[in-house]
Amino acid sequence: MAPRPLVAGNWKMNGSRAALKELAAMAEGYDAALRAKVDLMICPPAPLVFLASAAALGSRIAIGGQTCHPESSGAFTGEVSAAMLADAGASAVIVGHSERRQYNRETDADVAARAKAAIAEGLTAIVCVGETQAEREAGKALAVVARQLGRSVPEGATPQTVIVAYEPVWAIGTGLTPTTDDVAEVHALIRKRLVSRHGRQAAGIRLLYGGSVKPANAKDLMGVADVDGALVGGASLKAADFLAIAAAFR
């Protein structure tokens, strides 16, 4: 049985209390017909997680965080723990986004530690993997994704604890996207590796595609084999665009 689709929005370091009007518009447009086809999630900046969770009550739109610290508490000024996100109403958290790997020097081991911390607090870890343009041009895309996957996803991953998002680094925020054949090739590799390592249950882990997903290309990308939804960046900041992407599953 195919995993239920999910379209998740990563607001990154964008948004304010005023931006929650977009979340309200998403809730209004998330009608019964669309709810029957696809799950929706928004991951706002940490200061907005509680307010977004309150605003989303009753809408069936899930709220997630954008990262978490490996420790549950302690002297880590400026950090946010998985326990704090869960307490604020989050049900999931993104870990290992390429921007975190690049700007915060997060390694695969760091990502795995954050994923474990999230799972321990009852959150679903959305583990991001993806190659750079140089790695793709060198023919190393599959090897890079396989390495990140093997080292970043904790043992015993299940559909309830882990979601994997393939985000080719060179496609994030650039307007560029891989061909559907390229996406299919990488997602097939991810599915195969997950099942090989974590058992048959891993066939139900949702695999999201991310990287310049927008209304104009959503239908083609969401129609690719082993693509169970999208992790959307800029287009998730506007309700009309986000709902148009989700409508690919109508």
Steps between C-alpha positions, in 0.01 A plus 500: 500500500651834393586748777250781549631816328630794699571856389712678760600865495832625635469872574872522586590835666188670370170599653352690790176493696342679204604211274265270688220642286647285223468196725137594561445522125661158456263357760204654320609353168578158644155366427365149555584389146863606538526358854393165359798501262799661674638605839629855548769631735659840558840541669531864615793658686526390865342818647185432298458129572265545797294771331479298179394190694222700664394651169492157333281335764211318338637544148696173483803697380799368697771729634870416506832652600800571280773342714561383854796455732614145579465562875163536672617793715813671626738793461460544124412866456283568197421136431158330494444145619262243357321499837436874466361459149272219612383708797421788261277276289733371228461144375810489280834673443726542200858381560801518270369759257779593258508854639566358847764267359667789317468799733505318833751233394265217598638157418307180433572400861357831623188444292456147635533630857234763438272243340540268800419787736188584300379141497562464874259789559231350276571722200540377144846581365499637144853404396634696203753366250628634170802564282666823390526603135868405492419155636227445243720617214770261621252210487500461878138587577388148585810428707462823698131440572566138597776608740289773661205265529703224663662731753216745572196273549499328841466124533151358514339771290126456447228695313399650834846620601672605176426683176779543244520811283719499189608857433772540237696795637537662160121513455413671829383854439657513152199427284687198360364148537630155407325309224222268612726208399773631732253535786365149437853355502592659834168419668523138386847480655374650827208257518722202428761602758239566769335161452836323488613656826180541700282216370173476310329757724729763347309466173241722668741783588394813313751635250463868420658693214617855567677762292318778311162325523230736378145478363626483140709185552326333794281265299795360303724462805231354724418245231846343511528148641599489869429871547254520789476877516710814520708708736426851376704812570405844371169390351377399847498862617186577299184300555397514133830353381519237773144381442561495124790262557290280729229500232727281288359215711132581443 
